[in-house]
Amino acid sequence: MTAEIFRDTWGIPHLRAGSALELARAQGRVTARDRAWQLEVERHRSQGTSAAFLGAESVDWDRFARRARLDDTARRCFEALTERDPETAAWVVAYVDGINDGLPEGAARAPEFAESGLAPGRWEPWSPLGVWLGTHILFAGFPAKLWREEVVRRLGADAVGLFAMDGPGTAGSNGWLVGGERTATGRALIAGDPHRFIEDPGVYQQIRLSCPEFDVVGLAVPGVPGIAHFAHTGTVAWAITNAMADYQDLYRERLRLVDAGDAGDARGAGGTGVVEVLDPDGVWRPVERHVERVEVAGGEPVEVEVIETARGPVVIGGAGAEESISLRYPPRVTRDLGFGALLPLLRARRVADVDRAFDVWAEPVNVVQAADTEGGTLHRVAGRVPVRGTAGRTRVVPAWEAGHAWTGWHEMPYGPVEDGLAVMANQRGPAAPLGVEFAPPHRAARIRQLLDAGAKWSARDMPAIHMDTRLASAAALLDRLPALALSGAAAGLREQLLRWERHMDAGSRTAAVYAQVRGAVVRRLAAHPALAVLAEPPARPAVFLPWLALVPRVAFALENLLTTPELYGIDRDDVVRAAVEEVAARPAPGTWGDTHRLAPWRALTGAAYDEPALSGDNDCVLSTSSVPGLTDLSARGSAARYVWDLADRDNSLWVVPFGADGVPGAAHHRDQLPLWLKGDLAPVTTDWNKLTKESDDD
């Protein structure tokens, strides 16, 4: 049969085809129609070619993508996929064919192409793998190892733990599973929200994929076939959170330039010499080296030296540099991104099927929660984490020393479903043996507290949990207030804060006062001579600087820094006192929402929107992250919200921050934003008779 495209009232595509291959082609084509600009931006980012139309501000990313060999890794993974799993490889190709068919029409709808001067290109079979890799290469936060190096160098090894918190560049999520014994229907519910940088268009695409083999609704990643992270097949549903696992290593390499005549048959690109590296066995060996050219819109081209050692691509330094560091990441080693799980997930009927599918998952490493209509539940970690020494998990290790090699892969642990509940919010849980830094327990504890307070839960009850704004981490600062000697105005401010219920609501004036005091505390701690030694970041590529900036590090570690018994002689009561006095001397602030506003990322910065006020904060269940001490604007938050009901899929709910259509000004570009802001969710509609047929995908 010809593939059919239907839309619901929110413009969400529902696709129906005669086979999985036809359906993949239709998914690619409808995604290209709706998200052509987004697709091309992500493809170019994975290739390291985005500066050619986005300009100089994209050079740093392109340089990293080239040096990390993202596109080459995607190509290698696809070649291996064709050998291991030709069915899935053909399915990916069908999706790519659909994108290539739909891009001209999609590009004609999207004004960004004309604005940037970009012409739609052609996707390769491995482009979806490149998009997936480019989206997740920084997901595990390996640059945090560079930060720890600086902390050890400046403050000593004991200081590392003070900053061991969910850092400014990571991604997180909330997720909870409510067993049938605790629901009104007797069937399970799965709900949650992935926390990522908010992008416009959004990083998740609501979609339905139906063919004789399966009928699945869920949140797809534009540019990638199927539905990997969040889906409901009718009889089984699953969702993921970031496991916070550590699975990427950094190696300090010893490189040297030698004359080509002294290196046998080795030849170097871009020069007369070759580069050698010192391996752990004490032998200097030639490395792969070549030079690539990054085109820059409005500027001169930039040459990028690409070097790869036996550990991995060199992402810092290079030939002749004072220091060189390579990155080792699993897909580069195994030639596998886990795409072999995608079709089995779509075909899943029970949690056992989901479990088997995630056995071959690779990247990123996630905690999976699943439930089915027969009462089965699943709580496990999925992905690939190398077995290696402790040093490699936490620091940059010397490549020339033995003992830092990967020696195998960890077995993925399982977690319990206790008292009918499983809650994950990036805290230490089943993935604890696999990670180093985890999120504080506040979000997970609050979700469990709210769930325990209810008797029988329904899908319609879940948004109240999504939107909870209580900030438990505020205690670290507020508990210091009673003992302080304060002036009259500051004392009044203290009384206001101590009466506060600690909810970060957009309309709250006291939440705004708290945020101002917190920001002042962060800035004062960062400026203290004991910590200010970390203020000047080391000479690193700009793409890593968010992990190396002192003020965000102090902001996200503030609870630790205020509660640790001793902090390098810093009088923290005096710091808090001075911060309260500082805020008291200013004009009274407005509400939290006056400054805590949505700040989404857009590839082109020209589009101007009056973005809305937000409730929530980093450690709230409603996690709308700002960077205290730097900005109240929120660039990270719920990239989607979902509720999967195993009693009736049509009782399920979902919402994204903007809409189903990526084209500015389109009817469904930002029509879900009011729902997202209020905490409402749109219904999942699966009755074909309630959908509007758009066209046949010929």
C-alpha positions in Angstrom: 0.0 0.0 0.0 1.0 3.6 -0.4 2.1 5.3 2.8 -0.6 7.6 4.2 0.0 10.7 6.3 -2.6 11.9 8.8 -2.5 14.8 11.3 -4.2 15.3 14.6 -5.4 18.7 15.8 -1.9 19.6 16.9 -0.4 18.9 13.5 1.3 15.8 14.8 2.0 13.3 12.0 0.4 9.8 12.1 1.9 7.6 9.4 0.5 4.3 8.0 2.2 2.1 5.5 2.2 -1.4 4.2 5.6 -2.3 5.5 8.4 -1.2 7.9 10.5 0.0 4.9 7.7 2.0 3.4 7.0 3.5 6.8 10.6 4.5 7.3 10.6 6.3 4.0 7.4 8.1 5.0 8.9 9.0 8.3 11.9 10.5 6.6 9.8 12.4 4.1 7.4 13.9 6.6 10.3 14.9 8.9 11.9 16.7 6.0 8.7 18.5 5.2 8.2 19.6 8.8 11.8 20.0 9.9 14.0 20.6 6.9 16.1 23.4 8.4 16.6 21.5 11.7 17.6 18.4 9.7 20.2 20.2 7.6 21.7 22.0 10.6 22.1 18.7 12.5 23.6 17.0 9.5 26.1 19.8 8.9 27.0 19.8 12.6 27.7 16.1 12.6 29.9 16.6 9.5 31.7 19.7 10.9 30.4 21.9 8.1 28.0 24.2 9.9 30.2 27.3 9.8 29.9 27.3 6.0 26.5 28.9 6.4 26.2 29.8 10.1 29.5 31.8 10.2 32.4 32.1 12.6 30.5 31.3 15.8 30.1 27.7 14.6 33.8 27.2 13.9 34.6 25.9 17.3 32.0 23.2 17.1 33.0 22.3 13.5 36.7 22.0 14.6 35.7 19.6 17.4 33.4 17.5 15.1 36.3 17.2 12.6 38.9 16.4 15.3 36.6 13.9 17.1 35.9 12.3 13.7 32.1 12.2 14.2 31.2 11.8 10.6 33.8 9.1 10.0 32.6 7.3 13.1 29.1 7.4 11.8 30.2 6.0 8.5 32.1 3.2 10.1 29.1 2.4 12.3 26.8 2.2 9.3 29.3 0.0 7.4 29.4 -2.4 10.4 25.6 -2.3 10.7 25.2 -3.5 7.1 27.4 -6.5 8.0 25.8 -7.3 11.4 22.2 -6.3 10.7 21.4 -5.8 7.0 17.6 -5.4 7.7 18.1 -2.4 10.0 20.7 -0.9 7.6 18.1 -1.1 4.7 15.5 0.4 7.0 17.9 3.3 7.8 18.5 3.8 4.0 14.7 3.9 3.4 14.5 6.7 6.0 17.3 8.6 4.3 15.6 8.1 0.9 12.5 9.7 2.4 14.5 12.7 3.7 16.1 13.2 0.4 12.7 13.1 -1.3 11.2 15.6 1.1 14.0 18.1 1.6 13.3 20.3 -1.5 9.6 20.7 -0.4 10.6 21.3 3.2 13.4 23.8 2.3 10.9 25.8 0.2 8.7 26.2 3.4 11.6 27.2 5.7 12.8 30.8 5.5 16.1 30.1 7.1 17.5 28.6 3.9 17.1 31.8 2.1 18.3 33.8 5.1 21.5 31.8 5.5 22.1 31.1 1.8 22.1 27.4 2.4 20.9 25.0 -0.3 19.5 21.7 0.9 22.0 18.9 0.5 21.9 15.2 0.1 21.9 12.8 3.1 24.2 9.8 3.1 23.1 6.4 4.5 25.1 7.1 7.7 23.8 10.6 8.2 21.2 9.6 10.8 24.0 7.9 12.8 26.0 11.1 12.6 23.1 13.1 13.8 22.6 10.7 16.8 26.3 10.9 17.6 26.6 14.6 17.2 23.6 15.0 19.5 25.0 12.8 22.3 28.8 13.1 22.0 28.9 15.5 25.0 26.0 13.8 26.8 28.3 12.0 29.3 30.2 15.2 30.1 33.8 14.0 29.5 35.1 17.6 29.7 34.4 17.4 33.4 37.7 15.5 33.5 39.4 18.6 32.3 37.8 20.5 35.2 38.9 18.0 37.7 42.5 18.3 36.4 42.4 22.0 37.1 40.8 21.5 40.6 43.6 19.1 41.5 46.3 21.3 40.1 45.0 24.4 41.9 43.4 23.1 45.1 44.4 19.5 45.5 42.7 16.1 45.0 40.5 16.6 48.1 38.7 19.5 46.5 37.3 17.5 43.6 34.4 16.1 45.5 33.2 19.6 46.4 32.3 20.3 42.8 30.9 16.8 42.1 27.5 17.8 40.9 25.3 17.7 37.8 27.4 20.1 35.7 26.4 22.9 33.3 26.8 20.9 30.2 25.1 17.7 31.0 21.6 16.5 30.3 19.2 14.9 32.7 15.6 13.8 33.0 12.8 12.8 35.4 11.1 9.5 35.0 8.8 7.4 37.1 6.9 4.2 36.8 3.7 3.6 38.8 2.7 0.0 39.0 -0.9 -1.2 38.5 -1.4 -1.7 42.2 -1.1 2.1 42.7 -3.3 3.3 39.8 -7.0 3.8 39.4 -7.1 1.4 36.4 -5.0 -1.4 37.8 -2.6 -0.9 34.9 0.8 0.8 35.0 1.6 4.4 34.2 5.0 5.7 33.0 5.6 9.5 33.1 8.4 12.0 33.0 10.3 14.6 31.1 13.7 14.7 29.5 15.8 17.8 30.4 17.9 19.1 27.6 18.8 22.4 26.1 15.6 23.8 24.7 15.9 24.2 21.0 13.6 25.7 18.4 12.6 23.6 16.6 12.5 21.1 19.4 14.8 18.1 19.8 11.8 15.7 20.0 9.2 15.0 17.4 5.8 13.6 18.4 4.9 11.0 15.8 3.0 7.8 15.2 4.3 4.9 13.1 1.9 2.2 12.0 2.3 -0.8 9.7 1.2 -4.4 9.8 4.1 -5.2 12.2 3.6 -2.5 14.7 1.7 0.6 15.7 3.8 2.9 17.9 3.4 6.5 19.2 6.3 8.3 20.8 9.0 11.0 20.7 11.4 10.6 17.8 14.7 12.5 17.3 14.4 14.3 13.9 17.0 12.8 11.6 16.9 9.4 13.2 14.4 6.6 12.1 12.1 4.9 14.6 11.4 6.0 18.2 14.2 5.2 20.6 13.6 6.9 23.9 10.0 7.3 24.7 7.2 5.2 23.1 4.0 3.3 23.6 3.2 0.3 21.3 -0.2 -0.3 22.6 0.8 -3.2 24.8 4.1 -2.0 26.2 5.6 1.4 26.9 9.1 2.6 27.8 11.0 5.8 28.7 14.6 6.6 29.6 16.6 8.9 31.8 20.3 9.8 31.6 22.1 7.2 33.7 25.0 9.6 34.4 27.4 6.9 33.5 31.1 7.6 32.6 32.0 5.9 29.4 34.4 8.2 27.6 38.1 8.7 28.5 40.7 11.3 27.9 44.4 10.4 27.4 47.3 12.8 27.6 49.4 11.9 24.6 53.1 12.4 23.9 53.4 13.4 20.2 56.5 14.2 18.3 57.3 15.4 14.8 59.9 13.4 13.0 61.4 13.5 9.5 59.5 11.5 7.0 62.7 9.6 6.0 63.1 8.3 9.6 59.6 6.8 9.8 59.6 4.1 7.2 56.6 4.3 4.9 54.7 6.7 7.1 53.7 9.9 5.5 52.2 13.1 7.0 49.5 15.2 5.5 50.1 18.9 5.2 53.9 18.8 5.9 57.2 17.1 5.3 57.2 15.2 8.6 55.1 12.7 10.3 53.8 12.5 13.8 54.6 9.7 16.2 53.1 8.8 19.5 54.5 7.1 22.5 52.5 4.0 23.3 52.4 2.1 26.7 54.9 -0.4 25.5 57.5 2.3 25.2 57.5 2.3 21.4 57.1 5.4 19.3 54.7 4.7 16.4 53.3 6.8 13.5 49.8 8.1 13.9 47.1 8.9 11.4 47.3 12.5 10.5 45.7 14.8 7.9 44.5 18.4 7.5 40.9 19.3 6.8 39.5 22.7 5.7 36.5 24.3 7.4 34.7 26.8 5.3 33.4 29.9 7.1 30.6 32.1 5.9 31.8 35.7 5.8 35.4 34.7 6.8 38.5 32.9 5.8 38.7 29.1 5.8 40.2 27.4 8.9 42.5 24.5 8.6 42.0 21.7 11.2 44.7 19.1 11.9 43.1 15.7 12.5 45.3 13.2 14.4 44.2 9.8 15.7 46.3 7.6 18.1 45.6 4.0 19.2 43.4 5.5 22.0 41.3 7.8 19.8 41.1 11.1 18.0 43.2 14.0 19.4 40.7 16.7 20.5 43.1 19.0 22.3 46.6 20.1 21.0 48.3 18.3 18.2 51.6 18.1 16.4 54.0 20.5 18.1 51.5 21.5 20.9 52.6 21.7 24.5 49.9 19.3 25.5 47.8 16.9 23.5 44.7 15.0 24.7 42.8 12.2 22.8 39.3 11.1 23.3 38.3 7.4 23.5 34.5 6.8 23.1 32.7 3.5 22.5 31.3 3.9 19.0 34.8 4.7 17.7 36.1 1.5 19.2 33.2 -0.9 18.5 31.7 0.6 15.3 28.3 0.4 16.9 25.8 3.0 18.0 23.1 0.6 19.1 20.9 1.1 16.1 20.2 -2.6 16.1 17.8 -2.0 18.9 15.5 0.4 17.0 13.4 -2.1 15.0 13.1 -4.6 17.9 11.8 -1.8 20.0 9.1 -0.9 17.5 8.1 -4.6 17.4 8.1 -5.0 21.1 4.9 -6.4 22.7 6.0 -7.1 26.3 8.7 -5.8 28.7 10.8 -8.9 27.9 10.9 -7.7 24.3 12.0 -4.2 25.4 14.6 -5.7 27.7 16.1 -7.8 24.9 16.1 -4.9 22.5 18.1 -2.7 25.0 20.6 -5.5 25.4 22.2 -4.2 22.2 21.9 -0.5 23.1 25.1 1.4 23.0 25.0 5.2 23.3 24.1 7.1 25.3 23.9 5.1 28.5 20.4 5.3 29.9 18.2 4.1 32.7 15.1 2.4 31.1 11.7 2.0 32.7 9.0 -0.1 30.9 5.7 -1.6 31.7 3.2 -3.7 29.7 -0.5 -4.5 29.8 0.1 -7.9 31.5 1.6 -6.3 34.6 5.2 -6.7 33.6 7.7 -4.0 34.6 11.3 -3.2 33.9 13.9 -1.0 35.5 17.4 -1.3 34.1 20.5 0.4 32.7 21.2 0.1 29.0 24.3 1.0 27.0 28.0 0.3 26.8 30.4 1.2 29.6 34.1 0.1 29.4 35.9 -1.7 32.2 39.0 0.2 33.1 41.0 1.6 36.1 39.6 4.2 38.5 41.9 6.9 37.2 40.5 6.9 33.7 37.0 7.4 35.1 37.8 10.6 36.8 40.9 12.2 35.3 43.0 12.7 32.2 45.4 9.7 32.2 48.9 9.4 30.6 48.6 7.3 27.4 52.2 6.1 27.6 51.6 4.4 30.9 50.2 0.9 31.2 47.1 0.2 33.2 44.7 2.6 31.5 43.4 0.4 28.7 39.8 -0.7 28.3 39.6 -4.4 29.2 36.0 -5.3 28.5 32.4 -4.0 29.0 30.4 -3.8 32.2 27.3 -5.9 32.6 24.3 -3.6 32.7 22.7 -3.5 36.2 19.0 -3.7 37.0 17.0 -1.7 39.5 14.0 -2.6 41.6 10.4 -1.5 41.4 9.6 -1.1 45.1 6.1 -0.7 46.5 4.8 -0.3 43.0 7.2 2.6 42.2 10.5 3.3 40.4 11.8 6.8 40.3 14.8 8.1 38.4 16.0 11.7 38.2 19.7 11.2 37.5 20.5 10.5 41.1 22.6 7.5 42.3 20.6 4.4 41.5 21.2 1.3 39.5 23.8 3.1 37.5 25.8 4.2 40.5 28.7 1.7 39.9 29.0 3.1 36.3 29.3 6.8 37.0 31.3 9.4 38.9 29.0 12.5 39.3 25.3 12.3 39.7 22.5 14.8 40.3 21.5 15.6 43.8 18.7 13.4 45.2 16.2 16.3 45.5 14.1 15.7 42.4 13.9 12.0 42.9 13.0 12.3 46.5 10.3 14.9 45.8 8.7 12.8 43.0 8.6 9.8 45.4 7.2 11.9 48.2 4.4 13.2 45.9 3.6 9.7 44.6 3.5 8.3 48.1 1.0 10.9 49.1 -1.5 9.7 46.5 -3.7 6.7 46.7 -4.7 5.7 43.2 -3.1 7.6 40.4 -4.4 8.3 36.9 -2.8 9.7 33.8 -4.6 13.0 34.3 -2.9 13.3 37.8 0.7 13.2 36.4 1.1 16.8 35.2 0.9 18.0 38.8 4.1 16.1 39.5 5.7 17.4 36.3 5.1 21.0 37.4 6.1 20.8 41.1 8.4 23.8 42.0 9.5 23.0 45.6 13.3 23.7 45.9 14.7 21.5 48.6 18.3 22.5 47.9 17.4 26.1 49.2 17.9 24.7 52.7 21.7 24.9 52.4 21.5 28.7 52.1 18.4 29.5 54.2 19.6 27.4 57.2 22.4 29.9 57.6 20.2 32.9 57.9 18.9 32.7 61.5 22.4 33.1 63.1 23.4 36.1 61.1 23.8 39.7 62.5 22.0 41.8 59.9 21.0 45.5 59.5 17.3 46.5 59.6 16.5 46.1 55.9 18.5 42.9 55.6 16.8 41.5 58.7 13.5 42.1 57.1 14.6 40.3 54.0 15.7 37.4 56.2 12.3 37.1 57.7 10.7 37.1 54.3 12.9 34.3 53.2 12.4 32.2 56.3 8.6 32.5 55.9 8.9 31.4 52.2 7.5 27.9 51.3 10.4 27.4 49.0 8.5 27.1 45.8 10.1 28.7 42.7 6.9 30.0 41.1 7.1 32.5 38.3 4.8 34.9 40.2 6.6 34.7 43.5 8.5 37.8 44.7 10.2 35.9 47.5 11.5 33.4 45.0 13.0 36.3 43.2 14.6 37.6 46.4 16.0 34.1 47.1 17.5 33.9 43.5 19.1 37.3 44.0 20.7 36.3 47.3 21.8 33.0 45.9 23.4 34.7 42.9 25.2 37.1 45.2 26.5 34.2 47.3 27.7 32.4 44.2 29.6 35.5 42.9 31.2 36.2 46.3 32.3 32.6 46.7 33.8 32.5 43.2 35.6 35.8 43.9 37.1 34.6 47.2 40.9 34.2 46.8 40.6 30.6 47.9 38.5 29.7 44.9 39.4 32.5 42.5 42.5 30.5 41.5 40.1 28.6 39.3 38.7 31.7 37.7 41.1 31.7 34.7 40.3 28.7 32.6 43.2 26.8 31.0 43.8 27.1 27.3 41.3 24.7 25.9 39.0 24.6 22.9 36.0 26.8 23.3 33.6 23.9 23.1 34.9 22.7 26.5 34.7 26.0 28.3 31.2 25.6 29.8 32.7 22.8 31.9 35.7 25.0 33.0 34.0 28.2 34.0 34.2 28.9 37.7 30.9 30.7 38.4 28.7 27.9 36.9 30.7 25.3 38.8 30.2 27.2 42.1 26.5 27.7 41.2 25.8 24.0 40.6 27.9 22.9 43.6 26.5 25.6 46.0 24.8 23.1 48.3 28.0 21.2 48.8 30.1 24.3 49.2 27.7 25.7 51.9 27.4 22.4 53.9 30.8 20.9 53.8 32.4 21.2 57.3 35.3 23.3 56.1 35.9 25.3 52.9 39.5 26.5 52.7 39.0 29.0 55.6 36.2 30.8 53.9 33.7 32.3 56.4 30.5 31.2 54.7 28.3 33.0 57.2 30.0 36.2 56.3 29.6 35.5 52.6 25.9 34.9 53.1 25.5 37.9 55.4 27.2 40.2 52.8 25.0 38.8 50.0 21.8 39.5 52.0 23.0 43.0 52.8 23.8 43.5 49.1 20.3 42.5 48.0 18.6 44.5 50.7 20.4 47.6 49.5 18.9 47.2 46.0 15.4 48.2 44.9 13.0 45.4 45.7 13.0 42.8 42.9 9.9 41.9 40.9 8.8 38.3 40.5 10.9 35.3 39.7 9.4 35.1 36.2 10.5 38.7 35.5 14.1 37.4 35.0 13.6 33.6 34.8 12.6 33.4 31.2 12.9 30.8 28.4 16.0 31.2 26.3 15.9 28.6 23.6 18.8 27.9 21.2 18.3 28.7 17.6 20.8 28.1 14.8 20.1 31.5 13.4 20.0 34.2 16.1 18.1 36.8 14.1 14.6 35.6 15.0 13.2 37.6 18.0 10.5 36.3 20.3 9.2 37.6 23.6 9.9 34.4 25.4 7.8 33.6 28.4 8.3 33.7 32.2 9.1 30.3 33.8 8.4 28.6 37.1 10.9 26.1 38.5 14.6 25.9 39.0 17.5 23.4 38.5 16.7 21.2 41.5 12.9 21.4 41.2 11.0 18.6 39.6 10.1 21.4 37.2 13.7 21.7 36.2 14.1 24.9 34.3 17.9 25.5 34.7 19.5 28.9 34.9 23.1 29.6 36.0 22.9 31.4 39.4 25.4 34.2 39.7 25.5 34.5 35.9 22.0 34.6 34.5 18.4 33.8 35.5 17.5 32.9 31.9 16.7 29.3 31.4 18.3 27.5 28.4 17.6 24.0 29.7 14.4 22.3 30.8 11.7 19.9 29.7 12.3 19.1 26.1 9.0 17.1 26.2 6.6 15.7 28.8 4.8 12.5 28.5 2.4 10.1 30.3 2.0 6.6 28.9 -1.1 4.8 30.2 -1.0 1.0 29.9 -4.8 0.7 30.5 -5.7 2.7 27.4 -3.1 4.3 25.1 -5.7 7.0 24.1 -5.5 8.1 27.7 -1.9 8.9 27.3 -0.6 12.5 27.1 2.3 14.4 25.7 3.6 17.9 25.0 6.7 19.6 23.6 7.8 23.2 24.2 6.9 24.6 20.8 5.1 22.5 18.3 5.1 19.8 15.6 6.1 22.1 12.8 9.6 23.5 12.6 8.7 26.4 10.2 8.5 29.8 11.9 5.0 31.3 11.5 3.3 27.9 10.7 0.1 27.1 12.5 1.8 24.3 14.5 5.2 26.0 15.1 4.5 27.2 18.7 0.9 26.1 19.4 1.9 23.8 22.2 3.8 26.4 24.1 0.8 27.6 26.1 0.2 24.0 27.2 3.8 23.5 28.1 3.9 26.6 30.2 0.7 25.8 32.1 1.6 22.2 32.6 -1.2 20.8 30.4 -0.6 18.0 28.0 -2.2 17.2 24.7 -4.1 13.9 24.3 -2.6 11.1 22.3 -5.2 10.3 19.6 -4.9 6.9 17.8 -8.4 6.6 16.3 -7.8 7.0 12.5 -11.3 8.3 12.1 -10.5 11.3 14.4 -7.4 12.2 12.3 -7.2 14.3 9.2 -5.7 12.7 6.1 -3.1 15.0 4.6 -1.8 13.1 1.7 -0.5 9.8 0.3 3.3 9.6 0.3 3.8 8.5 -3.3 
